[in-house]
Structure formats: C-alpha cells, structure tokens
Amino acid sequence: RATLSIATNLAEGNGRFTKADRRNFFTIARGSTQECVPLLEVARRRGFIDKGMNAELRTKLEEIAKMISGLINGLDNRKI
C-alpha cells in the first residue's frame, strides 16, 4: 500500500494547480517512501527478500525520496 501511495500522490500532486496543494501531495509521497523502509525489514525477516535485496531496495527508496525532495524544493522556483 505504501508503494502505491508514492505513485498515486505524485500523480495527484502533479495534477493540482496551487503550490500548496502540490507540496502537500509530494510531501505525502516522500513520507510514503519512509514508510516502506520498515516494511522491507519485515519482508527480509520473513524470508521474502534476502539481505542484499533489502539493501538495494533501501538505496532505491533513498534515491526516490531525494527526487521527491527536489520536486518539493523546485516548487519555490516555479511561477505556478
């Protein structure tokens, strides 16, 4: 559910007209990336993924969070 929240909040935020609305949905999407981190650990402990896959996916989540932060910070530079 958290992974879907990342994509759906980015999409909804992108469809909004005000900076405040966009920022809100982008912030929720960024929070959802953090929500995924403990879920990866649960998946590892239950044997669904191994330690290497856990580390790889955590790295990707960190990259995604940075990209979303860039979107949020970039809102201040836009005239929308």
LOMIMI-51081 format. One record per residue (C-alpha): residue in one letter; chain; x, y, z. Coordinates in steps of 0.25 Angstrom, whole numbers, plus 2048, in hexadecimal, padded with zeros to 3 digits. Each point is the difference from the previous one (the first is absolute). Layout:
N
(A A (X Y Z))
...
***
This chain:
80
(R A (800 800 800))
(A A (80B 80A 803))
(T A (807 7FE 7F3))
(L A (7F3 803 7F9))
(S A (7FE 80C 808))
(I A (80E 805 7FB))
(A A (7FB 800 7F1))
(T A (7F2 804 803))
(N A (803 80C 808))
(L A (80B 805 7F6))
(A A (7F5 7FE 7F5))
(E A (7F6 808 808))
(G A (809 80B 804))
(N A (805 801 7F2))
(G A (7F1 803 7FC))
(R A (7FE 80B 80A))
(F A (801 80E 7FD))
(T A (805 807 80C))
(K A (80E 7FF 806))
(A A (7FA 7FD 80E))
(D A (7F7 7F4 7FA))
(R A (80C 7FB 7F8))
(R A (809 801 80C))
(N A (7F6 7F8 809))
(F A (7FF 7F4 7F7))
(F A (80F 800 7FD))
(T A (803 800 80F))
(I A (7F6 7F5 802))
(A A (808 7F8 7F5))
(R A (80D 803 806))
(G A (7FB 7FB 80E))
(S A (7FB 7F3 7F9))
(T A (80E 7FD 7FC))
(Q A (804 800 80E))
(E A (7F4 7F7 804))
(C A (806 7F6 7F6))
(V A (80D 7FE 808))
(P A (7FB 7F8 80B))
(L A (7F7 7F8 7F7))
(L A (80D 7FC 7F9))
(E A (806 7FB 80D))
(V A (7F3 7F8 803))
(A A (801 7FA 7F2))
(R A (80E 7FC 803))
(R A (7FD 7FA 80D))
(R A (7F5 7F8 7FB))
(G A (809 7FB 7F5))
(F A (7F9 807 7F4))
(I A (80D 807 7FC))
(D A (80F 7FE 804))
(K A (809 80A 806))
(G A (806 805 7F3))
(M A (7F2 802 7FA))
(N A (7FC 808 80D))
(A A (80D 809 7FF))
(E A (7FD 802 7F1))
(L A (7F2 804 802))
(R A (803 809 80B))
(T A (80A 807 7F7))
(K A (7F6 802 7F6))
(L A (7F6 805 80A))
(E A (80A 80B 804))
(E A (802 804 7F2))
(I A (7F1 801 7FE))
(A A (7FF 808 80D))
(K A (80B 80A 7FB))
(M A (7F9 801 7F2))
(I A (7F3 804 807))
(S A (807 80A 809))
(G A (805 806 7F3))
(L A (7F2 801 7FB))
(I A (7FC 807 80D))
(N A (80C 809 801))
(G A (7FE 804 7F1))
(L A (7F2 805 802))
(D A (805 80C 806))
(N A (807 803 7F3))
(R A (7F4 7FF 7F7))
(K A (7F5 80A 7FD))
(I A (7F5 7F6 802))
***
